[in-house]
Amino acid sequence: MDEGHVASRSLHTATAAGFVAGAMLVAQAWLLSLVVDGVFLRGQVLADMLPLLGVMLACLLVRSAAIYAETVLAQRSSSRTKQALRQALTTRLIAIGPIALRAERTGELVSTAGEGVEALDAYITQYRPARSLSFLLPTFILLVVLILDPWTSLVLLFAAPMLILMLAFIGGRAKTLTERRFLELRWMSAFFLDLLQGLTTLKLFGRSQEQAETIEEVSRQYGKTTMEVLATAFQSSLVMEWAATAATALVALEVSYRLMGGSLAFAPALAVLLLTPEFFLPLRTLAIRYHAGAAGKAALDQIDVILRSDNNLTQRREVAEVRREGARGEGRGRVGTQTQDPTQRRGDAEERREETAESTQRRRDAKTQRKEELLSSSVSHTSSASAQLCAFAPMRQSDSPLEILFDNVRYSYGERMALRGCSFTLAPGQRTALVGATGAGKSTVASLLLRFLEPDAGEIQVGDVPLVAIDPETWRELVAWVPQQPYLFAGAVRDNLRLARPDATDEQIVDAAHAANAHDFIAALPQGYATPIGEQGMRLSGGQRQRLAIAGALLKDAPLLILDEP
């Protein structure tokens, strides 16, 4: 990701506020030198200095306000950026789909979306302003010193690049260590999650203690890397402090020599001595905050990998989008009379995220209308498929029948061919079972029907409408799916069932549970349908989780029901 994408107007304004604060400090230094020169050398009384003291007070107030504005605006930029990145990550992961995400470790993704995004807080609020001000403020102070004392400006002009080179040299090692530390954190998060999820298996095979020792070793290595990062950050700060102090001492020496020789007036000399530490301060601040910048940049790079990740599914969907437009051009992609183009749909999706609850209800009504249009347009019969995947459709009286046709469909996972020349018809109103050995492609057929995957070749038709011509979101409203391993959330039984149909009444939920033979064990739970079932439904048996998934599918009452290994 280009770092400019992270910056926002608030961040630029925060940097400007930081520059104003620095400029006010320069003004205060010059005014203070005039006051000291007037009182101690020119014999002026304090009353004569009141205008200058008043201006100094005004500069102090402006500087305080600028520092406050810099802090608030930088924090606001950080909050907005983190929110935007989390939303972008969520959108990207949804776009990639559940099938492609199987190749990723859940713990690493969670670590990136959690700790990774939070690591950007210090990067945005501290490092980014410090990086900009490390150039702007020294340049401004150098110009002021050039006017007051050209000889001193030459010393500063020579010293500044030396400090920058030292920071770059030490910062390179800090960057490498920080990136390694962040990768170790991601791996450790993923490993710990795997350990928790597989604890039963580890206990069964007597390997839990071995894994605990692995966690201890990884934690020790992570702590060692963290200390190396902190040591490097301390070294960079120490070197910068030493170099800045040496340069300041050199300036003080040459200014004192020329002041005693009478070639330099007192007021400019004092102002230069006051401004020299301020010249190096932004560079020293950058050295202190470089660690935060390296940590944030490492996290940003990992976020960028996800946001820019390209996979076969993305490419296939792009091809499907082209085919979809082609189907529209031939008049085959007509789904009702109000089908939207993809660009408009994407725009609508963004607008929908910003709508109120009233708009949400309107969207549901629109979805219902699109479903009815799809069911009533250019389709002559009905389908159900569940491949043994057993596929069948509990049809509603109001639904028009659907017929689904696989026409020479081919799909491969990389170099492994999953489906080759797959052709069959899912007849309307019937149960169809796809039977085959493990790895024969039954689950792939289900994923193709759900639009989690797109075919490499061939075509899937719903009636006489190509499946690629139907909006995936609209299509999935017509499909209910029970996977091999249903995922249940940590809420109550009722909440998990309502995911399939948010507007379902309690009576409809109970009816669906009865139909799935799940009501009896639900009623026996401590709180019945209000009983929390734990993460992934861990408080239920495998069979009970399966029945809850079936109940949810029946509650959705979709025209097409897919049961993967029921």
C-alpha positions as CSV (number, residue, x, y, z in Angstrom):
1,M,0.0,0.0,0.0
2,D,1.3,3.4,-0.8
3,E,1.9,5.3,2.4
4,G,0.1,8.3,1.0
5,H,-3.1,6.3,1.2
6,V,-2.7,6.2,5.0
7,A,-2.3,10.0,5.3
8,S,-5.4,12.1,5.5
9,R,-6.3,15.7,5.6
10,S,-6.3,15.6,9.4
11,L,-2.7,14.3,9.4
12,H,-1.5,17.0,7.1
13,T,-3.2,19.6,9.2
14,A,-1.6,18.1,12.3
15,T,1.8,18.4,10.7
16,A,1.0,22.0,9.8
17,A,0.1,22.6,13.5
18,G,3.3,21.1,14.6
19,F,5.2,23.4,12.2
20,V,3.3,26.4,13.7
21,A,4.3,25.3,17.2
22,G,7.9,25.1,16.1
23,A,7.8,28.5,14.4
24,M,6.4,30.1,17.6
25,L,9.3,28.6,19.5
26,V,11.7,30.3,17.1
27,A,9.9,33.6,17.6
28,Q,10.0,33.2,21.4
29,A,13.8,32.5,21.2
30,W,14.4,35.7,19.2
31,L,12.1,37.8,21.4
32,L,13.8,36.4,24.6
33,S,17.2,37.4,23.2
34,L,16.0,40.9,22.5
35,V,14.6,41.2,26.1
36,V,17.8,40.0,27.7
37,D,19.9,42.2,25.4
38,G,17.7,45.2,26.2
39,V,17.6,44.7,30.0
40,F,21.2,43.6,30.8
41,L,23.2,45.3,28.1
42,R,21.2,48.4,27.1
43,G,20.0,49.3,30.5
44,Q,16.3,49.4,29.6
45,V,13.7,49.0,32.3
46,L,11.2,46.2,32.5
47,A,8.4,48.5,31.5
48,D,10.1,49.0,28.1
49,M,10.0,45.3,27.5
50,L,6.3,44.8,28.2
51,P,5.4,44.9,24.4
52,L,8.0,42.2,23.7
53,L,6.8,40.2,26.7
54,G,3.2,40.5,25.6
55,V,4.2,39.1,22.1
56,M,6.1,36.3,23.8
57,L,3.0,35.4,25.8
58,A,0.9,35.5,22.6
59,C,3.4,33.2,21.0
60,L,3.2,30.8,24.0
61,L,-0.5,30.7,23.7
62,V,-0.5,30.1,20.0
63,R,2.2,27.4,20.5
64,S,0.1,25.6,23.2
65,A,-3.0,25.7,20.9
66,A,-0.9,24.3,18.0
67,I,0.5,21.5,20.1
68,Y,-3.0,20.6,21.3
69,A,-4.4,20.8,17.7
70,E,-1.5,18.6,16.5
71,T,-2.3,15.9,19.1
72,V,-6.0,15.9,18.5
73,L,-5.8,16.0,14.7
74,A,-3.2,13.2,14.6
75,Q,-5.3,11.0,16.8
76,R,-8.4,11.7,14.7
77,S,-6.4,10.8,11.6
78,S,-5.3,7.6,13.3
79,S,-8.8,6.6,14.3
80,R,-10.2,7.2,10.8
81,T,-7.4,5.4,9.1
82,K,-7.7,2.3,11.4
83,Q,-11.4,2.3,10.9
84,A,-11.0,2.5,7.1
85,L,-8.3,-0.3,7.1
86,R,-10.5,-2.6,9.2
87,Q,-13.4,-2.1,6.8
88,A,-11.1,-2.6,3.8
89,L,-9.7,-5.8,5.3
90,T,-13.1,-7.1,6.1
91,T,-14.3,-6.2,2.6
92,R,-11.3,-7.9,1.0
93,L,-11.6,-11.1,3.1
94,I,-15.2,-11.3,2.1
95,A,-14.3,-10.8,-1.5
96,I,-11.7,-13.5,-1.4
97,G,-14.3,-15.9,0.0
98,P,-14.2,-18.8,2.4
99,I,-12.6,-21.3,0.0
100,A,-9.5,-19.2,-0.8
101,L,-9.1,-18.3,2.9
102,R,-8.6,-22.0,3.8
103,A,-5.0,-21.5,2.7
104,E,-4.5,-18.8,5.3
105,R,-4.0,-19.3,9.0
106,T,-6.8,-17.7,11.0
107,G,-4.6,-16.6,13.8
108,E,-2.3,-14.7,11.5
109,L,-5.2,-12.9,9.8
110,V,-6.7,-12.0,13.2
111,S,-3.3,-10.8,14.4
112,T,-2.9,-8.6,11.3
113,A,-6.4,-7.2,11.6
114,G,-6.1,-6.7,15.4
115,E,-2.6,-5.9,16.6
116,G,-1.4,-4.9,13.1
117,V,-4.0,-2.2,12.7
118,E,-3.5,-1.0,16.3
119,A,0.3,-0.7,15.6
120,L,-0.6,2.0,13.1
121,D,-1.7,4.3,16.0
122,A,1.8,5.2,17.0
123,Y,2.9,5.2,13.4
124,I,0.3,7.8,12.4
125,T,0.2,9.9,15.6
126,Q,3.9,10.0,16.4
127,Y,6.2,8.8,13.5
128,R,4.5,10.4,10.5
129,P,4.3,14.0,12.0
130,A,7.9,13.6,13.3
131,R,9.2,12.5,9.9
132,S,7.7,15.5,8.2
133,L,8.7,18.0,10.9
134,S,12.3,16.6,10.9
135,F,12.7,18.2,7.5
136,L,10.4,21.3,7.8
137,L,11.5,22.7,11.2
138,P,15.3,22.3,10.8
139,T,15.0,23.9,7.3
140,F,13.1,26.8,8.7
141,I,15.4,27.2,11.7
142,L,18.4,27.0,9.3
143,L,17.0,29.9,7.3
144,V,16.5,32.0,10.4
145,V,20.1,31.2,11.6
146,L,21.4,32.0,8.1
147,I,19.9,35.5,8.5
148,L,21.2,35.9,12.1
149,D,24.6,34.3,11.7
150,P,25.7,32.8,8.4
151,W,28.8,31.1,9.9
152,T,26.7,29.1,12.4
153,S,24.4,28.1,9.6
154,L,27.3,26.4,7.9
155,V,28.0,24.4,11.0
156,L,24.4,23.3,11.2
157,L,24.3,22.5,7.5
158,F,27.3,20.2,7.9
159,A,26.0,18.5,11.1
160,A,22.5,17.7,10.0
161,P,23.3,15.3,7.2
162,M,25.7,13.5,9.5
163,L,22.9,12.9,12.0
164,I,20.6,11.7,9.2
165,L,23.1,9.2,7.9
166,M,23.6,7.8,11.4
167,L,19.9,7.5,11.9
168,A,19.5,5.8,8.5
169,F,22.3,3.3,9.3
170,I,20.9,2.3,12.7
171,G,17.3,2.5,11.5
172,G,17.9,-0.1,8.8
173,R,18.7,-2.7,11.4
174,A,15.7,-1.6,13.6
175,K,13.4,-2.0,10.6
176,T,14.7,-5.5,9.9
177,L,14.3,-6.5,13.6
178,T,10.8,-4.9,13.8
179,E,9.6,-6.8,10.7
180,R,10.9,-10.0,12.1
181,R,9.2,-9.3,15.5
182,F,5.8,-8.6,13.8
183,L,6.1,-11.9,11.8
184,E,6.9,-13.8,14.9
185,L,3.9,-12.2,16.6
186,R,1.6,-13.3,13.7
187,W,3.0,-16.8,13.8
188,M,2.7,-17.1,17.6
189,S,-0.9,-15.9,17.4
190,A,-1.7,-18.5,14.8
191,F,0.1,-21.3,16.7
192,F,-1.7,-20.4,19.9
193,L,-5.1,-20.4,18.2
194,D,-4.3,-23.8,16.6
195,L,-3.2,-25.1,20.1
196,L,-6.5,-24.1,21.7
197,Q,-8.7,-25.4,18.8
198,G,-6.8,-28.7,18.8
199,L,-6.4,-29.2,22.5
200,T,-8.6,-32.3,22.6
201,T,-6.5,-34.0,19.9
202,L,-3.3,-33.0,21.6
203,K,-4.5,-34.4,24.9
204,L,-5.7,-37.6,23.2
205,F,-2.3,-38.2,21.7
206,G,-0.3,-37.0,24.8
207,R,1.3,-34.1,22.9
208,S,-0.1,-31.2,24.9
209,Q,3.1,-30.7,27.0
210,E,5.3,-30.7,24.0
211,Q,3.2,-28.0,22.4
212,A,3.3,-26.0,25.6
213,E,7.1,-26.2,25.5
214,T,7.0,-25.0,21.9
215,I,4.9,-22.0,23.0
216,E,7.4,-21.2,25.8
217,E,10.3,-21.4,23.3
218,V,8.5,-19.2,20.8
219,S,7.6,-16.7,23.5
220,R,11.2,-16.6,24.7
221,Q,12.4,-15.9,21.1
222,Y,9.7,-13.2,20.7
223,G,10.9,-11.6,23.9
224,K,14.5,-11.7,22.7
225,T,13.6,-10.1,19.4
226,T,11.6,-7.4,21.3
227,M,14.6,-6.6,23.5
228,E,16.8,-6.4,20.4
229,V,14.4,-3.9,18.9
230,L,14.4,-1.8,22.0
231,A,18.2,-2.0,22.3
232,T,18.5,-0.8,18.7
233,A,16.1,2.0,19.4
234,F,18.1,3.0,22.5
235,Q,21.3,3.0,20.5
236,S,19.9,5.2,17.8
237,S,18.6,7.7,20.4
238,L,21.9,7.6,22.2
239,V,23.9,8.3,19.0
240,M,21.6,11.1,18.0
241,E,21.8,12.7,21.4
242,W,25.6,12.5,21.4
243,A,25.9,13.9,17.9
244,A,23.4,16.7,18.6
245,T,25.2,17.6,21.9
246,A,28.6,17.7,20.2
247,A,27.2,19.9,17.4
248,T,25.6,22.2,19.9
249,A,28.9,22.5,21.9
250,L,30.7,23.3,18.6
251,V,28.2,26.1,17.9
252,A,28.5,27.4,21.4
253,L,32.3,27.5,21.1
254,E,32.5,29.3,17.8
255,V,29.7,31.8,18.7
256,S,31.4,32.6,22.0
257,Y,34.7,33.1,20.2
258,R,33.2,35.6,17.8
259,L,31.1,37.3,20.4
260,M,34.2,37.9,22.5
261,G,36.0,39.2,19.5
262,G,33.2,41.7,18.8
263,S,32.3,40.3,15.3
264,L,28.9,39.1,16.5
265,A,26.3,41.1,18.4
266,F,24.8,39.7,21.7
267,A,21.2,39.4,20.6
268,P,21.9,37.3,17.5
269,A,24.4,35.2,19.4
270,L,22.0,34.4,22.2
271,A,19.2,33.6,19.7
272,V,21.5,31.3,17.7
273,L,22.5,29.5,21.0
274,L,18.8,29.1,21.9
275,L,17.9,27.9,18.4
276,T,20.7,25.3,17.9
277,P,19.2,22.7,20.3
278,E,15.8,23.3,18.6
279,F,17.4,22.7,15.3
280,F,18.4,19.2,16.3
281,L,15.3,18.5,18.4
282,P,13.1,17.3,15.5
283,L,15.9,14.9,14.4
284,R,16.2,13.5,17.9
285,T,12.5,13.1,18.2
286,L,12.4,11.2,14.9
287,A,15.1,8.9,16.3
288,I,13.0,8.2,19.4
289,R,9.9,7.6,17.4
290,Y,11.6,5.6,14.6
291,H,10.8,2.4,16.5
292,A,7.1,3.2,16.4
293,G,7.4,4.0,12.7
294,A,9.2,0.7,11.9
295,A,6.6,-1.3,13.8
296,G,3.8,0.5,12.0
297,K,5.4,0.1,8.6
298,A,5.9,-3.6,9.2
299,A,2.2,-3.9,10.1
300,L,1.2,-1.8,7.1
301,D,3.2,-4.1,4.8
302,Q,1.3,-7.1,6.1
303,I,-2.0,-5.4,5.7
304,D,-1.0,-4.4,2.2
305,V,-0.3,-8.1,1.4
306,I,-3.9,-8.9,2.2
307,L,-5.4,-5.9,0.4
308,R,-3.4,-6.5,-2.7
309,S,-3.5,-10.2,-2.6
310,D,-4.4,-11.7,-6.0
311,N,-5.8,-15.2,-6.2
312,N,-7.4,-17.5,-8.7
313,L,-10.8,-16.7,-7.3
314,T,-10.4,-13.0,-8.0
315,Q,-9.2,-13.7,-11.5
316,R,-12.0,-16.1,-12.2
317,R,-14.6,-13.6,-10.9
318,E,-13.2,-11.0,-13.2
319,V,-13.6,-13.4,-16.1
320,A,-17.1,-14.2,-14.8
321,E,-17.9,-10.5,-14.8
322,V,-16.9,-10.2,-18.4
323,R,-18.9,-13.3,-19.3
324,R,-21.8,-11.8,-17.3
325,E,-21.7,-8.6,-19.4
326,G,-21.5,-10.7,-22.5
327,A,-24.6,-12.6,-21.4
328,R,-26.4,-9.3,-20.9
329,G,-25.4,-8.2,-24.4
330,E,-26.8,-11.3,-25.9
331,G,-30.0,-10.9,-24.0
332,R,-29.4,-14.0,-22.0
333,G,-28.6,-12.3,-18.8
334,R,-32.0,-10.8,-18.3
335,V,-33.0,-11.4,-14.8
336,G,-36.4,-9.7,-14.4
337,T,-36.7,-6.2,-15.7
338,Q,-34.6,-4.2,-13.3
339,T,-31.2,-5.9,-13.2
340,Q,-28.4,-3.5,-12.3
341,D,-25.0,-3.4,-13.8
342,P,-22.0,-4.4,-11.6
343,T,-20.7,-0.8,-11.2
344,Q,-24.0,0.4,-9.9
345,R,-24.3,-2.6,-7.6
346,R,-20.9,-1.9,-6.1
347,G,-21.9,1.7,-5.6
348,D,-25.2,0.6,-4.0
349,A,-23.3,-1.7,-1.7
350,E,-21.2,1.2,-0.4
351,E,-24.3,3.4,0.1
352,R,-26.1,0.6,1.9
353,R,-23.4,0.5,4.5
354,E,-24.1,4.1,5.4
355,E,-27.9,3.8,5.6
356,T,-30.1,3.7,8.6
357,A,-32.3,0.9,9.9
358,E,-35.1,2.2,7.7
359,S,-32.9,1.9,4.7
360,T,-32.0,-1.6,5.7
361,Q,-35.6,-2.6,5.7
362,R,-36.0,-1.1,2.2
363,R,-33.0,-3.2,1.1
364,R,-34.6,-6.3,2.4
365,D,-37.8,-5.5,0.5
366,A,-35.7,-4.9,-2.7
367,K,-34.0,-8.2,-2.2
368,T,-37.3,-9.9,-2.0
369,Q,-38.4,-8.2,-5.2
370,R,-35.2,-9.3,-7.0
371,K,-35.7,-12.8,-5.8
372,E,-39.3,-12.8,-7.1
373,E,-38.1,-11.4,-10.4
374,L,-35.4,-14.0,-10.7
375,L,-37.8,-16.8,-9.9
376,S,-40.5,-15.5,-12.3
377,S,-38.3,-14.6,-15.2
378,S,-37.1,-16.8,-18.1
379,V,-37.1,-19.9,-15.9
380,S,-39.4,-22.7,-16.4
381,H,-38.8,-25.2,-13.6
382,T,-37.2,-25.7,-10.2
383,S,-34.1,-27.2,-8.7
384,S,-32.7,-28.6,-5.7
385,A,-29.4,-30.0,-5.3
386,S,-27.4,-31.2,-2.6
387,A,-24.6,-33.3,-3.3
388,Q,-23.8,-36.1,-1.0
389,L,-23.8,-33.8,-1.3
390,C,-27.4,-34.4,-1.4
391,A,-29.3,-31.8,-3.2
392,F,-33.0,-31.1,-2.9
393,A,-35.3,-28.2,-2.6
394,P,-38.1,-27.8,-0.1
395,M,-40.2,-25.6,-2.4
396,R,-42.5,-22.9,-1.2
397,Q,-45.9,-22.7,-2.8
398,S,-45.2,-19.2,-4.1
399,D,-41.9,-20.0,-5.7
400,S,-41.5,-20.7,-9.4
401,P,-39.5,-23.9,-10.0
402,L,-35.8,-23.7,-10.9
403,E,-33.8,-26.0,-13.1
404,I,-30.0,-25.9,-12.8
405,L,-27.7,-27.2,-15.6
406,F,-24.0,-27.9,-15.4
407,D,-22.7,-27.8,-18.9
408,N,-19.2,-29.2,-19.3
409,V,-17.9,-27.4,-16.2
410,R,-14.2,-27.6,-15.4
411,Y,-12.4,-26.4,-12.3
412,S,-8.9,-26.9,-10.9
413,Y,-7.2,-26.0,-7.6
414,G,-3.9,-24.8,-9.0
415,E,-2.5,-27.8,-10.9
416,R,-4.9,-30.3,-9.3
417,M,-8.0,-30.9,-11.5
418,A,-11.2,-31.1,-9.3
419,L,-13.8,-31.2,-12.1
420,R,-13.4,-32.1,-15.7
421,G,-16.2,-31.9,-18.2
422,C,-18.9,-32.0,-15.4
423,S,-22.4,-32.1,-16.9
424,F,-25.7,-32.9,-15.2
425,T,-29.1,-31.4,-14.6
426,L,-30.7,-30.8,-11.2
427,A,-34.3,-31.4,-12.0
428,P,-37.0,-29.3,-10.4
429,G,-38.7,-30.5,-7.2
430,Q,-36.4,-33.5,-6.8
431,R,-33.7,-34.7,-4.5
432,T,-30.4,-35.3,-6.3
433,A,-27.5,-37.1,-4.7
434,L,-23.9,-36.8,-6.1
435,V,-22.0,-39.8,-4.9
436,G,-18.3,-40.3,-5.2
437,A,-15.0,-41.0,-3.5
438,T,-13.3,-38.5,-1.3
439,G,-11.8,-35.7,-3.5
440,A,-14.1,-36.5,-6.4
441,G,-15.3,-32.9,-6.5
442,K,-18.6,-33.1,-4.6
443,S,-17.8,-30.1,-2.3
444,T,-16.4,-28.2,-5.3
445,V,-19.8,-28.6,-7.0
446,A,-21.5,-27.1,-3.9
447,S,-19.0,-24.2,-3.8
448,L,-19.7,-23.5,-7.5
449,L,-23.4,-23.5,-6.8
450,L,-22.8,-21.1,-3.9
451,R,-20.7,-18.8,-6.1
452,F,-17.7,-19.2,-3.7
453,L,-15.9,-20.5,-6.8
454,E,-16.1,-19.6,-10.5
455,P,-15.6,-22.3,-13.2
456,D,-12.5,-22.4,-15.3
457,A,-14.5,-23.4,-18.3
458,G,-18.0,-24.5,-19.1
459,E,-21.2,-22.9,-17.8
460,I,-23.8,-23.2,-15.1
461,Q,-27.3,-22.2,-16.0
462,V,-30.4,-21.5,-13.9
463,G,-33.2,-22.2,-16.3
464,D,-32.0,-20.3,-19.4
465,V,-30.1,-17.7,-17.4
466,P,-26.3,-18.1,-16.9
467,L,-25.4,-18.2,-13.3
468,V,-22.7,-15.6,-13.9
469,A,-25.5,-13.2,-15.0
470,I,-27.0,-13.2,-11.5
471,D,-25.8,-11.0,-8.7
472,P,-24.1,-13.4,-6.2
473,E,-25.8,-11.7,-3.3
474,T,-29.2,-12.1,-4.9
475,W,-28.5,-15.7,-5.8
476,R,-27.4,-16.7,-2.3
477,E,-30.8,-15.4,-1.1
478,L,-32.2,-18.3,-3.0
479,V,-29.8,-20.9,-1.6
480,A,-29.6,-22.7,1.8
481,W,-26.5,-24.6,2.6
482,V,-25.5,-27.1,5.3
483,P,-21.7,-27.7,5.1
484,Q,-19.8,-30.7,6.3
485,Q,-18.7,-28.9,9.4
486,P,-21.3,-26.2,10.3
487,Y,-19.9,-23.1,12.1
488,L,-22.0,-21.8,15.0
489,F,-21.3,-18.5,16.7
490,A,-20.9,-18.0,20.5
491,G,-24.4,-16.5,20.9
492,A,-27.7,-18.2,21.9
493,V,-29.4,-21.0,19.9
494,R,-32.1,-18.6,18.8
495,D,-29.5,-16.0,17.6
496,N,-27.7,-18.7,15.5
497,L,-30.9,-19.8,13.9
498,R,-32.0,-16.2,13.1
499,L,-28.8,-15.7,11.1
500,A,-30.6,-17.6,8.3
501,R,-33.7,-15.4,8.6
502,P,-33.4,-12.3,10.8
503,D,-37.2,-11.5,10.7
504,A,-38.2,-15.0,11.8
505,T,-40.7,-15.3,14.6
506,D,-40.2,-17.5,17.6
507,E,-42.9,-19.8,16.3
508,Q,-41.1,-20.2,12.9
509,I,-37.9,-21.0,14.7
510,V,-39.5,-23.7,16.8
511,D,-41.2,-25.1,13.7
512,A,-37.8,-25.3,11.9
513,A,-36.2,-27.0,14.9
514,H,-39.0,-29.5,14.9
515,A,-38.5,-30.2,11.2
516,A,-34.8,-30.8,11.9
517,N,-35.5,-33.0,14.9
518,A,-33.6,-30.5,17.0
519,H,-36.4,-29.1,19.3
520,D,-36.1,-31.8,21.9
521,F,-32.4,-31.4,22.7
522,I,-32.8,-27.5,22.5
523,A,-35.7,-27.6,25.0
524,A,-33.6,-29.7,27.3
525,L,-30.8,-27.1,27.4
526,P,-30.7,-24.9,30.6
527,Q,-32.2,-21.8,29.0
528,G,-33.8,-23.5,26.0
529,Y,-33.5,-21.4,22.8
530,A,-31.8,-18.7,24.8
531,T,-28.9,-20.9,25.9
532,P,-25.4,-19.7,24.8
533,I,-23.7,-22.5,22.9
534,G,-20.1,-21.3,23.1
535,E,-17.6,-20.6,20.4
536,Q,-18.2,-22.8,17.4
537,G,-21.0,-24.5,19.3
538,M,-18.6,-26.3,21.5
539,R,-21.2,-27.0,24.2
540,L,-23.1,-29.1,21.7
541,S,-22.3,-32.5,20.2
542,G,-21.4,-32.8,16.5
543,G,-24.8,-34.2,15.7
544,Q,-26.5,-31.4,17.5
545,R,-24.5,-28.8,15.7
546,Q,-25.5,-30.5,12.4
547,R,-29.2,-30.5,13.3
548,L,-29.0,-26.8,14.2
549,A,-27.5,-26.1,10.8
550,I,-30.2,-28.0,9.1
551,A,-32.8,-26.1,11.2
552,G,-31.3,-22.8,10.0
553,A,-31.4,-24.0,6.4
554,L,-35.0,-25.0,6.7
555,L,-35.9,-21.7,8.4
556,K,-34.4,-19.8,5.5
557,D,-36.9,-21.7,3.3
558,A,-34.9,-21.2,0.2
559,P,-35.8,-22.8,-3.2
560,L,-32.4,-24.5,-3.3
561,L,-31.1,-26.6,-0.4
562,I,-27.5,-28.0,-0.5
563,L,-26.4,-30.6,2.0
564,D,-22.8,-31.4,1.9
565,E,-22.2,-34.9,3.3
566,P,-25.5,-34.8,5.4
